[in-house]
C-alpha cells in the first residue's frame, strides 16, 4: 500500500513572503519526486547518480521554478 501525503502542504499556495514561497516550491518539487518514486531505498540509490549529472540537476531546478511560478501567481506576486 502506498503512503498517502499532501501534494500541496497545508492545502494552500498562499505564503507571506517570496522566500516562504520559494521554500514551498522546493518542498513541492521534492513531493513530486516522492510521488513518482515512492520507494525510499531506490531514491537513495539514485541520488548519487543525479547529484553528479548537470542535466539532471538543471531539470530539478526547472521543476522548482515551475512550482515557484505557480505559487507566485497564487500570491499575486506578493504585491
C-alpha positions in Angstrom: 0.0 0.0 0.0 1.4 3.4 -1.0 2.0 6.2 1.5 -0.5 9.0 1.4 0.7 12.6 1.7 -0.4 16.0 0.8 1.0 17.2 -2.6 0.3 20.8 -1.5 1.3 21.1 2.1 -1.4 22.7 4.1 -3.6 22.6 1.0 -2.6 26.2 0.2 -0.2 28.0 -2.1 -0.5 31.3 -0.1 2.7 32.4 1.6 3.6 35.6 3.5 6.8 36.2 1.5 8.6 35.3 -1.7 11.2 33.4 0.4 8.4 31.3 2.0 7.1 30.7 -1.5 10.4 29.5 -2.7 10.7 27.1 0.2 7.3 25.8 -0.6 8.2 25.3 -4.2 11.3 23.2 -3.2 9.1 21.2 -0.9 6.5 20.6 -3.6 9.2 19.6 -6.1 10.5 17.0 -3.6 7.0 15.7 -3.1 6.7 15.2 -6.9 9.8 13.0 -6.8 8.4 11.1 -3.8 5.1 10.5 -5.6 6.9 9.4 -8.8 9.3 7.1 -6.9 7.7 6.1 -3.6 10.4 3.6 -2.7 12.9 5.5 -0.4 15.6 2.9 -0.9 15.5 3.4 -4.7 15.5 7.2 -4.2 18.6 6.9 -2.0 20.3 4.6 -4.6 19.6 7.1 -7.4 20.7 10.2 -5.5 24.5 9.8 -6.2 23.7 9.4 -9.9 21.7 12.5 -10.4 23.8 14.6 -7.9 26.7 14.4 -10.3 24.7 14.9 -13.6 24.4 18.6 -14.6 21.5 18.0 -16.9 19.5 16.2 -14.2 20.3 19.0 -11.7 19.1 21.6 -14.2 15.9 19.6 -14.6 15.4 19.7 -10.9 15.8 23.5 -11.0 13.2 23.7 -13.7 10.7 21.8 -11.7 11.3 24.1 -8.7 11.0 27.1 -11.0 7.6 25.9 -12.3 6.3 25.3 -8.8 7.5 28.7 -7.7 5.9 30.4 -10.7 2.6 28.8 -9.7 3.0 29.9 -6.1 3.9 33.4 -7.1 0.8 33.7 -9.3 -1.3 32.4 -6.4 0.2 35.1 -4.2 -0.4 37.9 -6.8 3.4 38.1 -7.0 3.4 39.5 -3.4 2.1 42.9 -4.5 
